[in-house]
């Protein structure tokens, strides 16, 4: 299926690693021009080298998105160099374990800066260009917004707010034909997830316990499976879908726990 995305400019935050990198690569496979935004300069260099080897056009921007002025700079630079912005994927974030008991008011605010505020800031600065394109936004949330996890108040509340903002923006941007949707992953193997597993005495045993609770196939969701959904949502082939929360999680959140 031709997703009609050739030469569309897609800004992807956290686009050099994990789910973001999978979205970057999948978009490139469909002919998009990615604007890869990440604070990890080494990861940016690696994915830029990879795409250049395939003769693919991409713009890489190193930025610390917790600062509003950096969000503005990213959007301005993307438009200056490429002349348009057709879509935005808000993805950057980290489960930073800022909990109710072990955290503090100051650390909680810092967690929101890492995981929530740049979603608004990036969208705010991108909307004028998205209006011209009749573009789309995809927000990456998390199952913690609905299930809770314990010990991660900052991340969970940020991801819950992202779901609320998805519906709010879908309504506000209706007059401009800008579609806004969210993807809700559960257990996805990424470099950060791997680092977390490696903190346990027996990582393989921990992983086996997690996958045993995933109904479909008893396996982790692939980052590419999140990416395929994201790119479809950005495409004209998903032209009448907006304000939705799509769970790409092997049934983790909604299916009866009795089956696991």
DRENFIKE-288143 format. One record per atom (N, C-alpha, C): residue in one letter; chain; atom name; x, z, y. Coordinates in steps of 0.02 Angstrom, whole numbers, plus 50000, padded with zeros to 5 digits. Last residue first. Example, Ala and Ser with C-alpha at 12.3 -4.5 7.8 and 13.67 -1.06 7.14 Angstrom:
2
> s,A,N,50642,50354,49888
> s,A,CA,50684,50357,49947
> s,A,C,50645,50394,50002
> a,A,N,50660,50390,49716
> a,A,CA,50615,50390,49775
> a,A,C,50660,50390,49835
This chain:
260
> x,A,N,49820,51565,49247
> x,A,CA,49893,51573,49243
> x,A,C,49911,51632,49200
> x,A,N,49685,51572,49250
> x,A,CA,49713,51516,49211
> x,A,C,49789,51520,49207
> x,A,N,49655,51677,49333
> x,A,CA,49648,51688,49260
> x,A,C,49681,51632,49220
> x,A,N,49660,51635,49463
> x,A,CA,49721,51663,49434
> x,A,C,49716,51674,49359
> x,A,N,49581,51484,49504
> x,A,CA,49573,51551,49476
> x,A,C,49638,51576,49444
> x,A,N,49647,51399,49648
> x,A,CA,49623,51400,49579
> x,A,C,49626,51471,49551
> x,A,N,49703,51408,49778
> x,A,CA,49631,51410,49768
> x,A,C,49606,51416,49696
> x,A,N,49845,51410,49784
> x,A,CA,49805,51454,49826
> x,A,C,49734,51462,49802
> x,A,N,49894,51319,49684
> x,A,CA,49918,51388,49689
> x,A,C,49870,51433,49727
> x,A,N,49875,51186,49659
> x,A,CA,49819,51231,49647
> x,A,C,49836,51304,49656
> x,A,N,49988,51120,49699
> x,A,CA,49976,51126,49628
> x,A,C,49920,51174,49610
> x,A,N,49995,51103,49836
> x,A,CA,50022,51165,49808
> x,A,C,50010,51173,49733
> x,A,N,49946,51056,49973
> x,A,CA,49987,51020,49924
> x,A,C,50027,51074,49887
> x,A,N,49805,51061,50058
> x,A,CA,49845,51105,50016
> x,A,C,49881,51064,49964
> x,A,N,49768,51021,50221
> x,A,CA,49778,50994,50154
> x,A,C,49827,51038,50115
> x,A,N,49652,51041,50338
> x,A,CA,49706,51079,50308
> x,A,C,49713,51055,50236
> x,A,N,49604,50936,50478
> x,A,CA,49601,50957,50408
> x,A,C,49663,50999,50389
> x,A,N,49587,50867,50597
> x,A,CA,49567,50938,50594
> x,A,C,49567,50967,50524
> x,A,N,49547,50706,50529
> x,A,CA,49575,50749,50582
> x,A,C,49547,50819,50574
> x,A,N,49537,50545,50474
> x,A,CA,49549,50613,50451
> x,A,C,49581,50653,50508
> x,A,N,49529,50410,50488
> x,A,CA,49469,50450,50505
> x,A,C,49475,50521,50479
> x,A,N,49651,50348,50452
> x,A,CA,49626,50342,50520
> x,A,C,49565,50382,50538
> x,A,N,49751,50334,50360
> x,A,CA,49715,50398,50362
> x,A,C,49678,50404,50429
> x,A,N,49808,50217,50388
> x,A,CA,49769,50219,50326
> x,A,C,49731,50285,50320
> x,A,N,49890,50239,50497
> x,A,CA,49822,50215,50510
> x,A,C,49778,50215,50447
> x,A,N,49982,50393,50458
> x,A,CA,49971,50321,50457
> x,A,C,49900,50302,50475
> x,A,N,49998,50526,50444
> x,A,CA,50020,50496,50507
> x,A,C,50000,50423,50513
> x,A,N,49957,50548,50314
> x,A,CA,49916,50575,50369
> x,A,C,49935,50545,50436
> x,A,N,50065,50488,50246
> x,A,CA,49998,50459,50241
> x,A,C,49954,50483,50299
> x,A,N,50165,50580,50279
> x,A,CA,50170,50511,50304
> x,A,C,50103,50475,50299
> x,A,N,50117,50695,50211
> x,A,CA,50127,50695,50284
> x,A,C,50128,50624,50311
> x,A,N,50118,50656,50077
> x,A,CA,50054,50674,50109
> x,A,C,50061,50670,50185
> x,A,N,50254,50636,50058
> x,A,CA,50207,50580,50047
> x,A,C,50140,50594,50081
> x,A,N,50303,50767,50084
> x,A,CA,50320,50711,50128
> x,A,C,50271,50653,50120
> x,A,N,50259,50842,49977
> x,A,CA,50237,50860,50044
> x,A,C,50246,50800,50090
> x,A,N,50331,50773,49881
> x,A,CA,50258,50773,49877
> x,A,C,50226,50796,49942
> x,A,N,50462,50800,49915
> x,A,CA,50438,50731,49923
> x,A,C,50362,50728,49919
> x,A,N,50475,50931,49874
> x,A,CA,50475,50917,49946
> x,A,C,50448,50847,49960
> x,A,N,50368,50972,49738
> x,A,CA,50425,50935,49764
> x,A,C,50419,50926,49840
> x,A,N,50317,51131,49684
> x,A,CA,50300,51070,49719
> x,A,C,50364,51037,49744
> x,A,N,50369,51195,49525
> x,A,CA,50372,51195,49598
> x,A,C,50346,51129,49625
> x,A,N,50255,51210,49385
> x,A,CA,50317,51188,49417
> x,A,C,50312,51195,49492
> x,A,N,50142,51202,49300
> x,A,CA,50188,51260,49298
> x,A,C,50256,51241,49327
> x,A,N,50047,51103,49307
> x,A,CA,50112,51085,49281
> x,A,C,50162,51142,49276
> x,A,N,49955,51189,49413
> x,A,CA,49965,51119,49394
> x,A,C,50037,51107,49372
> x,A,N,49967,51333,49443
> x,A,CA,49923,51305,49392
> x,A,C,49941,51235,49368
> x,A,N,50096,51441,49446
> x,A,CA,50074,51379,49480
> x,A,C,50032,51340,49430
> x,A,N,50150,51546,49380
> x,A,CA,50088,51559,49417
> x,A,C,50062,51497,49454
> x,A,N,50269,51505,49329
> x,A,CA,50217,51521,49280
> x,A,C,50149,51532,49314
> x,A,N,50351,51500,49439
> x,A,CA,50321,51437,49416
> x,A,C,50266,51449,49365
> x,A,N,50388,51638,49448
> x,A,CA,50350,51604,49501
> x,A,C,50314,51542,49474
> x,A,N,50460,51662,49332
> x,A,CA,50400,51702,49346
> x,A,C,50356,51671,49400
> x,A,N,50564,51572,49348
> x,A,CA,50517,51562,49293
> x,A,C,50453,51602,49304
> x,A,N,50630,51631,49457
> x,A,CA,50599,51565,49464
> x,A,C,50547,51553,49409
> x,A,N,50678,51748,49396
> x,A,CA,50631,51752,49452
> x,A,C,50594,51687,49461
> x,A,N,50764,51692,49302
> x,A,CA,50707,51732,49279
> x,A,C,50655,51738,49334
> x,A,N,50857,51634,49388
> x,A,CA,50819,51592,49342
> x,A,C,50757,51628,49316
> x,A,N,50915,51745,49458
> x,A,CA,50874,51694,49493
> x,A,C,50831,51652,49446
> x,A,N,50940,51899,49435
> x,A,CA,50931,51844,49387
> x,A,C,50886,51791,49418
> x,A,N,50954,51971,49555
> x,A,CA,51004,51978,49502
> x,A,C,51001,51922,49451
> x,A,N,50920,51872,49703
> x,A,CA,50898,51913,49647
> x,A,C,50952,51916,49593
> x,A,N,50965,51783,49795
> x,A,CA,50973,51853,49813
> x,A,C,50953,51899,49756
> x,A,N,50931,51657,49754
> x,A,CA,50998,51680,49736
> x,A,C,51012,51752,49757
> x,A,N,50808,51636,49814
> x,A,CA,50811,51649,49742
> x,A,C,50878,51681,49723
> x,A,N,50853,51607,49945
> x,A,CA,50814,51667,49932
> x,A,C,50815,51686,49858
> x,A,N,50917,51485,49924
> x,A,CA,50956,51542,49949
> x,A,C,50919,51608,49935
> x,A,N,50807,51408,49887
> x,A,CA,50860,51420,49839
> x,A,C,50903,51480,49860
> x,A,N,50739,51406,50007
> x,A,CA,50707,51438,49949
> x,A,C,50761,51455,49897
> x,A,N,50829,51331,50083
> x,A,CA,50814,51400,50102
> x,A,C,50782,51439,50044
> x,A,N,50826,51206,50014
> x,A,CA,50888,51246,50018
> x,A,C,50876,51319,50037
> x,A,N,50673,51210,49915
> x,A,CA,50712,51187,49972
> x,A,C,50778,51226,49973
> x,A,N,50537,51194,49819
> x,A,CA,50609,51205,49814
> x,A,C,50645,51170,49871
> x,A,N,50390,51276,49862
> x,A,CA,50427,51213,49866
> x,A,C,50501,51227,49864
> x,A,N,50241,51344,49848
> x,A,CA,50308,51355,49820
> x,A,C,50344,51287,49816
> x,A,N,50146,51287,49960
> x,A,CA,50153,51354,49931
> x,A,C,50225,51364,49909
> x,A,N,50092,51203,50111
> x,A,CA,50130,51208,50049
> x,A,C,50128,51280,50023
> x,A,N,49976,51128,50198
> x,A,CA,49990,51197,50177
> x,A,C,50026,51197,50110
> x,A,N,49969,51028,50340
> x,A,CA,49984,51031,50269
> x,A,C,50003,51103,50253
> x,A,N,49849,50976,50462
> x,A,CA,49899,51024,50438
> x,A,C,49908,51016,50363
> x,A,N,49820,50856,50595
> x,A,CA,49806,50886,50529
> x,A,C,49863,50933,50510
> x,A,N,49749,50760,50718
> x,A,CA,49792,50818,50706
> x,A,C,49771,50850,50640
> x,A,N,49745,50605,50808
> x,A,CA,49725,50645,50750
> x,A,C,49775,50701,50738
> x,A,N,49689,50543,50955
> x,A,CA,49748,50574,50924
> x,A,C,49723,50619,50868
> x,A,N,49595,50484,51036
> x,A,CA,49604,50457,50968
> x,A,C,49668,50483,50936
> x,A,N,49567,50548,51150
> x,A,CA,49625,50503,51152
> x,A,C,49640,50472,51084
> x,A,N,49462,50635,51127
> x,A,CA,49452,50579,51174
> x,A,C,49508,50528,51174
> x,A,N,49523,50730,51035
> x,A,CA,49476,50679,51012
> x,A,C,49468,50621,51062
> x,A,N,49600,50835,51075
> x,A,CA,49629,50769,51079
> x,A,C,49584,50713,51053
> x,A,N,49526,50951,51052
> x,A,CA,49547,50935,51120
> x,A,C,49570,50862,51127
> x,A,N,49510,50948,50911
> x,A,CA,49453,50943,50956
> x,A,C,49474,50919,51025
> x,A,N,49641,50959,50868
> x,A,CA,49601,50903,50843
> x,A,C,49540,50893,50888
> x,A,N,49679,51079,50925
> x,A,CA,49706,51017,50953
> x,A,C,49666,50957,50929
> x,A,N,49604,51167,50842
> x,A,CA,49595,51167,50915
> x,A,C,49619,51101,50946
> x,A,N,49657,51142,50714
> x,A,CA,49586,51129,50729
> x,A,C,49573,51123,50804
> x,A,N,49790,51181,50741
> x,A,CA,49775,51115,50714
> x,A,C,49702,51097,50728
> x,A,N,49780,51313,50780
> x,A,CA,49798,51263,50830
> x,A,C,49783,51192,50806
> x,A,N,49752,51372,50656
> x,A,CA,49702,51375,50710
> x,A,C,49717,51322,50763
> x,A,N,49871,51346,50589
> x,A,CA,49808,51318,50563
> x,A,C,49754,51318,50617
> x,A,N,49957,51420,50669
> x,A,CA,49967,51348,50664
> x,A,C,49904,51314,50637
> x,A,N,49918,51549,50643
> x,A,CA,49904,51521,50709
> x,A,C,49911,51445,50709
> x,A,N,49972,51562,50515
> x,A,CA,49900,51565,50525
> x,A,C,49880,51535,50592
> x,A,N,50107,51555,50545
> x,A,CA,50078,51502,50504
> x,A,C,50002,51503,50507
> x,A,N,50121,51673,50620
> x,A,CA,50137,51608,50650
> x,A,C,50103,51552,50611
> x,A,N,50090,51767,50524
> x,A,CA,50045,51759,50582
> x,A,C,50058,51694,50618
> x,A,N,50198,51749,50436
> x,A,CA,50129,51739,50413
> x,A,C,50082,51729,50472
> x,A,N,50311,51778,50517
> x,A,CA,50302,51712,50487
> x,A,C,50230,51700,50468
> x,A,N,50285,51915,50552
> x,A,CA,50298,51863,50601
> x,A,C,50283,51794,50574
> x,A,N,50266,51986,50430
> x,A,CA,50212,51981,50480
> x,A,C,50222,51924,50529
> x,A,N,50318,52009,50298
> x,A,CA,50335,51949,50338
> x,A,C,50280,51935,50390
> x,A,N,50282,52104,50204
> x,A,CA,50348,52108,50235
> x,A,C,50367,52049,50277
> x,A,N,50174,52003,50114
> x,A,CA,50203,52069,50121
> x,A,C,50271,52066,50152
> x,A,N,50094,51894,50103
> x,A,CA,50152,51899,50059
> x,A,C,50180,51969,50058
> x,A,N,49940,51800,50121
> x,A,CA,49985,51855,50135
> x,A,C,50043,51855,50086
> x,A,N,49861,51690,50100
> x,A,CA,49869,51736,50045
> x,A,C,49903,51801,50065
> x,A,N,49861,51617,50219
> x,A,CA,49798,51632,50186
> x,A,C,49804,51686,50132
> x,A,N,49989,51604,50265
> x,A,CA,49936,51611,50315
> x,A,C,49870,51632,50284
> x,A,N,50065,51577,50154
> x,A,CA,50064,51646,50177
> x,A,C,50011,51658,50230
> x,A,N,50062,51440,50137
> x,A,CA,50012,51479,50100
> x,A,C,50010,51551,50124
> x,A,N,50092,51361,50295
> x,A,CA,50116,51395,50234
> x,A,C,50059,51433,50202
> x,A,N,50112,51210,50388
> x,A,CA,50096,51281,50387
> x,A,C,50125,51312,50323
> x,A,N,50157,51079,50487
> x,A,CA,50171,51109,50422
> x,A,C,50159,51185,50427
> x,A,N,50056,50963,50567
> x,A,CA,50086,51029,50571
> x,A,C,50097,51056,50501
> x,A,N,50058,50804,50633
> x,A,CA,50052,50842,50571
> x,A,C,50090,50907,50580
> x,A,N,49976,50698,50745
> x,A,CA,50018,50757,50737
> x,A,C,50005,50786,50667
> x,A,N,49974,50529,50810
> x,A,CA,49951,50581,50764
> x,A,C,50002,50638,50763
> x,A,N,49919,50414,50941
> x,A,CA,49961,50438,50886
> x,A,C,49931,50493,50845
> x,A,N,49896,50320,51039
> x,A,CA,49842,50340,50995
> x,A,C,49871,50370,50932
> x,A,N,49998,50295,51126
> x,A,CA,50004,50265,51060
> x,A,C,49941,50275,51017
> x,A,N,49967,50366,51238
> x,A,CA,49977,50294,51245
> x,A,C,49976,50259,51178
> x,A,N,49962,50495,51185
> x,A,CA,49902,50465,51213
> x,A,C,49908,50389,51217
> x,A,N,50095,50520,51156
> x,A,CA,50049,50509,51100
> x,A,C,49983,50479,51124
> x,A,N,50142,50544,51284
> x,A,CA,50165,50484,51249
> x,A,C,50119,50468,51190
> x,A,N,50078,50666,51316
> x,A,CA,50071,50607,51360
> x,A,C,50092,50542,51327
> x,A,N,50119,50750,51201
> x,A,CA,50051,50723,51208
> x,A,C,50046,50664,51257
> x,A,N,50245,50808,51202
> x,A,CA,50237,50743,51170
> x,A,C,50169,50710,51185
> x,A,N,50234,50931,51262
> x,A,CA,50275,50881,51295
> x,A,C,50267,50811,51265
> x,A,N,50145,50994,51171
> x,A,CA,50130,50990,51243
> x,A,C,50169,50934,51277
> x,A,N,50214,50989,51051
> x,A,CA,50152,50951,51059
> x,A,C,50136,50941,51133
> x,A,N,50321,51076,51081
> x,A,CA,50334,51006,51062
> x,A,C,50272,50963,51072
> x,A,N,50248,51195,51109
> x,A,CA,50290,51164,51160
> x,A,C,50304,51090,51144
> x,A,N,50182,51227,50988
> x,A,CA,50144,51213,51049
> x,A,C,50187,51174,51098
> x,A,N,50296,51242,50908
> x,A,CA,50243,51196,50887
> x,A,C,50201,51176,50949
> x,A,N,50368,51342,50971
> x,A,CA,50392,51273,50979
> x,A,C,50342,51222,50952
> x,A,N,50298,51456,50931
> x,A,CA,50293,51433,51000
> x,A,C,50317,51362,51009
> x,A,N,50323,51479,50788
> x,A,CA,50258,51459,50816
> x,A,C,50264,51425,50884
> x,A,N,50450,51518,50743
> x,A,CA,50402,51489,50696
> x,A,C,50337,51462,50725
> x,A,N,50531,51577,50838
> x,A,CA,50562,51534,50787
> x,A,C,50511,51493,50749
> x,A,N,50441,51652,50911
> x,A,CA,50480,51600,50945
> x,A,C,50510,51551,50895
> x,A,N,50400,51741,50814
> x,A,CA,50351,51693,50840
> x,A,C,50387,51636,50877
> x,A,N,50519,51813,50802
> x,A,CA,50494,51774,50745
> x,A,C,50443,51722,50767
> x,A,N,50524,51875,50926
> x,A,CA,50576,51827,50908
> x,A,C,50554,51783,50850
> x,A,N,50415,51961,50911
> x,A,CA,50412,51908,50961
> x,A,C,50464,51854,50946
> x,A,N,50471,52044,50811
> x,A,CA,50410,52006,50798
> x,A,C,50403,51948,50847
> x,A,N,50577,52103,50875
> x,A,CA,50591,52056,50821
> x,A,C,50530,52014,50804
> x,A,N,50504,52185,50964
> x,A,CA,50550,52134,50990
> x,A,C,50565,52081,50936
> x,A,N,50431,52271,50880
> x,A,CA,50396,52225,50926
> x,A,C,50441,52169,50951
> x,A,N,50510,52259,50717
> x,A,CA,50500,52293,50781
> x,A,C,50461,52246,50826
> x,A,N,50512,52285,50537
> x,A,CA,50524,52247,50598
> x,A,C,50518,52291,50660
> x,A,N,50474,52363,50433
> x,A,CA,50546,52354,50443
> x,A,C,50562,52317,50507
> x,A,N,50332,52362,50444
> x,A,CA,50369,52425,50441
> x,A,C,50443,52416,50459
> x,A,N,50295,52227,50458
> x,A,CA,50263,52278,50499
> x,A,C,50305,52342,50501
> x,A,N,50436,52111,50453
> x,A,CA,50377,52145,50428
> x,A,C,50351,52198,50476
> x,A,N,50512,51969,50448
> x,A,CA,50499,52019,50501
> x,A,C,50433,52053,50484
> x,A,N,50560,51866,50365
> x,A,CA,50550,51934,50339
> x,A,C,50545,51987,50394
> x,A,N,50570,51733,50397
> x,A,CA,50624,51777,50419
> x,A,C,50613,51850,50402
> x,A,N,50553,51583,50349
> x,A,CA,50521,51646,50328
> x,A,C,50573,51701,50339
> x,A,N,50564,51467,50480
> x,A,CA,50599,51504,50428
> x,A,C,50560,51568,50413
> x,A,N,50551,51298,50546
> x,A,CA,50533,51368,50541
> x,A,C,50569,51401,50484
> x,A,N,50489,51136,50587
> x,A,CA,50543,51185,50588
> x,A,C,50517,51257,50585
> x,A,N,50379,51050,50598
> x,A,CA,50398,51075,50532
> x,A,C,50447,51133,50536
> x,A,N,50276,50938,50665
> x,A,CA,50300,51006,50679
> x,A,C,50315,51039,50612
> x,A,N,50290,50775,50693
> x,A,CA,50285,50821,50637
> x,A,C,50317,50887,50657
> x,A,N,50210,50655,50790
> x,A,CA,50250,50716,50790
> x,A,C,50237,50754,50726
> x,A,N,50212,50482,50842
> x,A,CA,50188,50538,50801
> x,A,C,50237,50596,50806
> x,A,N,50259,50391,50933
> x,A,CA,50196,50376,50899
> x,A,C,50168,50435,50860
> x,A,N,50336,50363,51081
> x,A,CA,50329,50414,51029
> x,A,C,50260,50405,50998
> x,A,N,50454,50251,51158
> x,A,CA,50387,50269,51137
> x,A,C,50392,50328,51089
> x,A,N,50587,50225,51192
> x,A,CA,50534,50193,51230
> x,A,C,50463,50210,51210
> x,A,N,50705,50274,51144
> x,A,CA,50666,50231,51100
> x,A,C,50605,50200,51133
> x,A,N,50767,50350,51244
> x,A,CA,50808,50307,51202
> x,A,C,50767,50256,51162
> x,A,N,50662,50417,51308
> x,A,CA,50710,50379,51348
> x,A,C,50748,50329,51304
> x,A,N,50598,50483,51203
> x,A,CA,50563,50429,51237
> x,A,C,50611,50386,51277
> x,A,N,50699,50574,51167
> x,A,CA,50672,50527,51118
> x,A,C,50638,50469,51152
> x,A,N,50715,50644,51286
> x,A,CA,50770,50604,51261
> x,A,C,50745,50552,51210
> x,A,N,50591,50710,51296
> x,A,CA,50613,50665,51349
> x,A,C,50667,50618,51325
> x,A,N,50595,50788,51180
> x,A,CA,50542,50738,51189
> x,A,C,50563,50687,51242
> x,A,N,50709,50869,51205
> x,A,CA,50703,50828,51144
> x,A,C,50653,50771,51155
> x,A,N,50676,50936,51325
> x,A,CA,50734,50890,51321
> x,A,C,50728,50843,51262
> x,A,N,50568,51015,51284
> x,A,CA,50559,50963,51335
> x,A,C,50615,50912,51332
> x,A,N,50636,51098,51195
> x,A,CA,50581,51056,51171
> x,A,C,50568,50999,51220
> x,A,N,50721,51162,51283
> x,A,CA,50750,51119,51232
> x,A,C,50696,51073,51202
> x,A,N,50635,51238,51358
> x,A,CA,50670,51184,51392
> x,A,C,50703,51137,51342
> x,A,N,50594,51336,51264
> x,A,CA,50547,51284,51288
> x,A,C,50583,51225,51320
> x,A,N,50686,51382,51125
> x,A,CA,50689,51379,51198
> x,A,C,50644,51322,51222
> x,A,N,50678,51361,50993
> x,A,CA,50647,51423,51017
> x,A,C,50648,51427,51093
> x,A,N,50750,51250,50959
> x,A,CA,50682,51240,50982
> x,A,C,50647,51304,51004
> x,A,N,50896,51192,50991
> x,A,CA,50870,51258,50973
> x,A,C,50799,51263,51001
> x,A,N,50955,51035,50929
> x,A,CA,50918,51075,50977
> x,A,C,50899,51142,50948
> x,A,N,51019,50874,50910
> x,A,CA,51029,50945,50896
> x,A,C,50995,50986,50950
> x,A,N,50947,50728,50856
> x,A,CA,50954,50771,50915
> x,A,C,50962,50843,50892
> x,A,N,50961,50561,50805
> x,A,CA,50971,50632,50786
> x,A,C,50984,50673,50849
> x,A,N,50870,50423,50765
> x,A,CA,50898,50460,50821
> x,A,C,50902,50533,50801
> x,A,N,50893,50276,50666
> x,A,CA,50870,50345,50674
> x,A,C,50904,50374,50735
> x,A,N,50881,50134,50561
> x,A,CA,50885,50160,50629
> x,A,C,50857,50231,50632
> x,A,N,50980,50098,50419
> x,A,CA,50916,50120,50446
> x,A,C,50927,50150,50516
> x,A,N,51080,50061,50329
> x,A,CA,51064,50018,50387
> x,A,C,50996,50034,50416
> x,A,N,51119,50152,50240
> x,A,CA,51063,50110,50218
> x,A,C,51041,50061,50274
> x,A,N,51211,50218,50313
> x,A,CA,51234,50183,50254
> x,A,C,51181,50136,50226
> x,A,N,51128,50281,50403
> x,A,CA,51169,50225,50427
> x,A,C,51195,50184,50369
> x,A,N,51077,50382,50322
> x,A,CA,51032,50329,50346
> x,A,C,51071,50269,50371
> x,A,N,51193,50460,50300
> x,A,CA,51154,50433,50243
> x,A,C,51111,50375,50266
> x,A,N,51227,50498,50430
> x,A,CA,51274,50458,50390
> x,A,C,51237,50424,50333
> x,A,N,51116,50578,50458
> x,A,CA,51130,50519,50499
> x,A,C,51176,50471,50462
> x,A,N,51131,50680,50366
> x,A,CA,51074,50634,50358
> x,A,C,51083,50572,50401
> x,A,N,51253,50737,50415
> x,A,CA,51247,50712,50346
> x,A,C,51190,50663,50338
> x,A,N,51223,50776,50544
> x,A,CA,51275,50726,50533
> x,A,C,51269,50695,50463
> x,A,N,51125,50874,50517
> x,A,CA,51108,50814,50556
> x,A,C,51159,50758,50543
> x,A,N,51202,50969,50452
> x,A,CA,51148,50934,50415
> x,A,C,51127,50871,50451
> x,A,N,51282,51006,50560
> x,A,CA,51312,50977,50500
> x,A,C,51261,50939,50459
> x,A,N,51191,51061,50650
> x,A,CA,51225,50999,50667
> x,A,C,51258,50966,50606
> x,A,N,51044,51129,50647
> x,A,CA,51102,51126,50601
> x,A,C,51138,51060,50611
> x,A,N,50932,51113,50719
> x,A,CA,50985,51152,50750
> x,A,C,51049,51152,50708
> x,A,N,50853,50953,50736
> x,A,CA,50874,51009,50695
> x,A,C,50928,51048,50732
> x,A,N,50760,50808,50726
> x,A,CA,50777,50865,50769
> x,A,C,50795,50924,50725
> x,A,N,50758,50641,50721
> x,A,CA,50772,50698,50678
> x,A,C,50798,50755,50722
> x,A,N,50649,50523,50736
> x,A,CA,50688,50563,50782
> x,A,C,50698,50630,50746
> x,A,N,50641,50375,50635
> x,A,CA,50635,50447,50644
> x,A,C,50678,50473,50701
> x,A,N,50546,50240,50627
> x,A,CA,50608,50259,50660
> x,A,C,50603,50334,50673
> x,A,N,50476,50176,50471
> x,A,CA,50473,50213,50535
> x,A,C,50544,50223,50563
> x,A,N,50471,50114,50348
> x,A,CA,50488,50074,50406
> x,A,C,50486,50110,50472
> x,A,N,50455,50189,50237
> x,A,CA,50395,50153,50260
> x,A,C,50408,50114,50325
> x,A,N,50577,50250,50227
> x,A,CA,50557,50203,50174
> x,A,C,50497,50161,50193
> x,A,N,50563,50336,50336
> x,A,CA,50610,50280,50340
> x,A,C,50594,50227,50287
> x,A,N,50473,50428,50280
> x,A,CA,50454,50387,50337
> x,A,C,50498,50326,50345
> x,A,N,50554,50483,50182
> x,A,CA,50493,50447,50162
> x,A,C,50469,50403,50219
> x,A,N,50653,50545,50260
> x,A,CA,50671,50491,50213
> x,A,C,50610,50450,50193
> x,A,N,50576,50640,50335
> x,A,CA,50618,50590,50368
> x,A,C,50631,50531,50321
> x,A,N,50523,50716,50231
> x,A,CA,50478,50678,50275
> x,A,C,50517,50623,50311
> x,A,N,50641,50771,50183
> x,A,CA,50600,50730,50139
> x,A,C,50552,50687,50179
> x,A,N,50679,50846,50293
> x,A,CA,50720,50790,50272
> x,A,C,50682,50743,50226
> x,A,N,50575,50942,50292
> x,A,CA,50584,50897,50349
> x,A,C,50625,50836,50331
> x,A,N,50597,51011,50173
> x,A,CA,50536,50972,50181
> x,A,C,50544,50921,50237
> x,A,N,50775,51007,50184
> x,A,CA,50714,51029,50151
> x,A,C,50655,50983,50159
> x,A,N,50839,50945,50342
> x,A,CA,50845,50982,50280
> x,A,C,50776,50994,50249
> x,A,N,50815,50880,50460
> x,A,CA,50878,50864,50425
> x,A,C,50885,50898,50358
> x,A,N,50706,50915,50537
> x,A,CA,50703,50853,50499
> x,A,C,50765,50836,50459
> x,A,N,50654,51008,50622
> x,A,CA,50682,51031,50558
> x,A,C,50690,50973,50510
> x,A,N,50532,50891,50678
> x,A,CA,50572,50951,50689
> x,A,C,50593,50981,50622
> x,A,N,50522,50726,50707
> x,A,CA,50517,50773,50651
> x,A,C,50561,50833,50665
> x,A,N,50438,50594,50781
> x,A,CA,50481,50652,50794
> x,A,C,50469,50704,50740
> x,A,N,50433,50426,50750
> x,A,CA,50406,50490,50728
> x,A,C,50457,50545,50741
> x,A,N,50386,50270,50797
> x,A,CA,50434,50323,50812
> x,A,C,50402,50390,50797
> x,A,N,50365,50126,50698
> x,A,CA,50334,50182,50732
> x,A,C,50385,50238,50739
> x,A,N,50416,50023,50622
> x,A,CA,50443,50032,50689
> x,A,C,50407,50086,50730
> x,A,N,50277,50022,50516
> x,A,CA,50341,49990,50533
> x,A,C,50356,49998,50608
> x,A,N,50162,50072,50465
> x,A,CA,50202,50118,50505
> x,A,C,50268,50086,50528
> x,A,N,50066,50032,50370
> x,A,CA,50064,50006,50438
> x,A,C,50103,50051,50487
> x,A,N,50071,50057,50237
> x,A,CA,50044,50110,50279
> x,A,C,50044,50092,50353
> x,A,N,50031,49955,50108
> x,A,CA,50065,49954,50172
> x,A,C,50033,50006,50217
> x,A,N,50042,50000,49940
> x,A,CA,50000,50000,50000
> x,A,C,50044,50000,50062
